[in-house]
Amino acid sequence: MTDPEARLSPDALLAQVQQNDAQAHRGKLKIFFGASPGVGKTYAMLKAARRLREQGVDVCIGIVETHGRADTARLLEDMEPLALREVRRGRLTLREFDLAAALQRHPTVLLVDELAHSNAPGCRHPKRWQDVEELLASGVDIYTTLNVQHLESVSDIVGSITGVQVRETLPDRVFEAADEVVLVDLPPDELLQRLRDGKVYLPEQAAHAVRNFFRKGNLLALRQLALRLTAEQVEGEMRDYRSSRVGGQVWDAAEALLVCVGPHDDASLVRAAARLADALHARWHVITVETPALQSRHEARRDHALKLLQLARELGAQTAMLSGANAAEAALAYARTHNLNRAMLGRSPTWAWWRRLLGRSTTALLAHQAPDLDLILITRATQTLRPAAARSAFDLPQAGALWRRYLPALLISGAITLLASPLRSYFDLSNTVMLFMLGVVAVALRFGRGPAALSAIVNVLAFDYFYVPPRFSFAVSDVQYIFTFGVMLGVGLLIGHLTSHLHFQAMVAGQRERRTHDLYELSRELSGALTTDQVAEIGERVVQASFRCRASLLLLGMDDSLQPGADAASGTALPVDAELARWCLQHGEPAGHGTDTLPSAVLFYLPLKAPMRVRGVLVVDPGDTRLSTIPELRRLLETCATQIAIALERIHFVSVAQDTLLAMQAERMRNSLLSTLSHDLRTPLTSLVGAAEVLASQLAAQCATPCATQATVSAASLHAQALIIMRQARRLAHMVDDLLDMARLQSGQVTLRHDWQSVEELVGSALRAVDPAQLAQHPLHIDLPADFPLVRADAVLLERVLVNLLDNALKFTPPGTPLGVRAQVQGAEALLTVWDQGPGLPHGRERAVFEKFTRGEPESSIPGVGLGLAICRVIVEAHGGTIAAANQPMGGAAFSVRLPLQTAPQLEPAGDAEHEAETGKSPAAATVDPAAHALEPTAAPPTSPELP
């Protein structure tokens, strides 16, 4: 018996079902993984692809690099390649993988070599693994190759082992999401021998490679790393299998990691955190705190912190950029809010003595304020791998920025010194000190903490030199003034620090208040918008005002294409890339500036995601606002886009509800009108038909009586006119019956009388009910199997369906053209088909002909009101079936009725046996004598052409 505690929870079952459904529509990724170049990954991939091709699988080559190896090139023979895309870069012409051609070709399996390759500028994605992800999302299976040094989390380890910095990397999540990883392994000695034999590189390249990268120690370390990563991948697959198949309960990871990065940290901290989080199976967050000190630094340092956040997002972390005067307090509040029990920080190998003395580092503050938080310190690299130009940009502040902040502080101190000079004879020195303290506050409020500290020091020196006796000297006559100077300096520094802190907090609070107010205004105005044009105008105006940038909205039109906004007519619209906007709409992912899809683009494209579907695209020109890189601004912009999308969806469904309400009212009025007309016309039409029949019978009797020739001719003429009156009255009565039946069916007043019916009897009754004169003009083919099962249906209504279909075929089929009825069993359904070889149905109107008052040709000389097929549809759907119309390849139309089959009661086979014994024939195929209108068995199949 299954343990109840071991059963999966409903949420886990739902998540598993959703995951399985997503995987069913997604392609499979198979990675041929190796420790280094030359181990045979491409060769193994091509061998596996050829085996699939021999089994009949559609295999296509997207891009394969042979590197001049003859044995690898031979495997490409007889394989279908895709044409490569040529990208010009200066005087060079690069040949890159063509993603658009691969999506159009859409093979079952596509070979894409070198997964970590960087695409040339101008391609849709900057990395080849992003092309592969789009192909997987479209349902294409991918075979690809990858070396261990190209994984982002271990690239720094490989760099320290080999001394070579790897530039082309991919996030570990791509490797972890692979459906199958095939390790292609080769011992180092064999690899070195292949290198000497020229099977990896050309001889001159091989000698250089052996001296550098391909050293035996490097190969052993890389091989160990590849084996370990492959083992971890297999272990993850085993855990997934155990949790989904065996029934083991899945718990959330108890470990949670917080990584604090700053302008002095490097990528090794983020990569180490990714490895630790993966080893602990922990969720991890990466944050940076924007303090006043960070705001006063060079812009490049702030950009460096943002790049670290971007790297963390690519490695699978949740990122945030916080604002606060104290980094430790902000980080601790974030850890408490998100229940993170470990913190990882970078530690400098050299620390200034005054920092060690004061203990004011973020690490020390966290250790003091949160003793329950585990701290992990990672030593920062003493030498970074970035070029000298970038290093100088980080380490040297701009002189202009310094003078713009510190020179005014000196000028303010000088101005206060001059201002206090005429007041020296009126105020004591203790009161004059207040003017200098006021200057420190003003400098701190306007220019920040550093200039305030400088102003405090300069004010103390100026006060001593110009006002404390002996004047114009730094000598002090009274020792008490030394205490005054110390207190003055300390108070000045403290006031400057507090004033700068309050100014920063007020600025941050003002920004948050403004953003909250903008969101409130956006929600309030959108709630009153009644049209999509109003939503577009409000959305563009609020986004431009909130983010200080240009914005434009592209909304979905009636044909599901993107329509430009109102600013397109005024000429102020942004230069939108239509192809990139369409990609953003189809995939529901951001694109353009700062994203993984065409990051070199100038504009940022954000999908308008509503609960039901994507309603359009928000296009933003970020300029220098860094909307796509700062997480908080990005989330705020996404929130605005979501509000706009919800407003668009609300307007859409309000319009749909109004149209539905109008359609229901029109339908109700139409049904009432049909019911009234049919009841009012039925009685006089019945009387007219009866009188016409009596008149026709009397005139027929007169024509049969011997009399004068002239009287006979007159009676015959009147008899013909009476027949015309009778036929037209019957046709009009038939239309009125259709109107009445349609009104009853739509109002739900008809109750089905289900009973077991023979299809052969239904077809026979329907043939007897149609016009015999028209039926006699067409060769009729009946194909009813002898063992066709009984159907449970209302005999009168189902016969009406067959009569209407036969009348429709007779009406539109020229005389002499064959028509017929056939029955088949398809699965659990009975298929009845009425076909003809007439002109067929107009293209595109196969479904419209079943609507009320709709005909195949709107203008036709053939009489009718377009209700017969609509009645058929309502009756068939009331029986739980479906009806469809289509044109046949050989010409003509075929109307197919599908009815569900049920288990019929057992019938005695005596009647069928006696029939076969008497006739010696099977009723499997029959023809109909148009004169008798009854089903008669035939000894031979009909000579007219049968439909397949």
Secondary structure, 3 states (H helix, E strand, C coil): CCCHHHCCCHHHHHHHHHHHHHHHCCCCEEEEEECCCCCCHHHHHHHHHHHHHHCCCCEEEEECCCCCCHHHHHCCCCCCECCCEEEEECCEEEEECCHHHHHHHCCCEEEECCCCCECCCCCCCCEHHHHHHHHHHCCCEEEEEEEHHHEHHHHHHHHHHHCCCCCCCECHHHHHCCCEEEECCCCHHHHHHHHHCCCCCCHHHHHHHHHCCCCHHHHHHHHHHHHHHHHHHHHHHHHHHHHHHHCCCCCCCCCEEEEECCCCCCHHHHHHHHHHHHHHCCEEEEEEEECHHHHCCCHHHHHHHHHHHHHHHHCCCEEEEEECCCHHHHHHHHHHHHCCCEEEEEECCCCCHHHHHHCCCHHHHHHHHCCCCEEEEEECCCCCCCCHHHHHHHHCCCHHHHHHHHHHHHHHHHHHHHHHCCCCCCCCHHHHHHHHHHHHHHHHHHHCHHHHHHHHHHHHHHHHHHCCCCCCCCCCCCCHHHHHHHHHHHHHHHHHHHHHHHHHHHHHHHHHHHHHHHHHHHHHHHHCCCCHHHHHHHHHHHHHHHHCCEEEEEEECCCCCEECCCHHHHCCCCCCCHHHHHHHHHHCCCEECCCCCCCCCCCEEEEEECCCCEEEEEEEECCCCCCCCCHHHHHHHHHHHHHHHHHHHHHHHHHHHHHHHHHHHHHHHHHHHHHHHHHHHHHHHHHHHHHHHHHHHHHHHHHHCCCCHHHHHHHHHHHHHHHHHHHHHHHHHHHHHHHHHHHHHHHCCCCCCCEEECHHHHHHHHHHHCCHHHHCCCCEEEECCCCCCCEEECHHHHHHHHHHHHHHHHHHCCCCCCEEEEEEEECCEEEEEEEECCCCCCCCCCCHHHCCCCCCCCCCCCCCCCCHHHHHHHHHHHCCCEEEEEECCCCCEEEEEEEECCCCCCCCCHHHHHHHHHHCCCCCEEEECCCCCCEEECCCCCCCCCCC
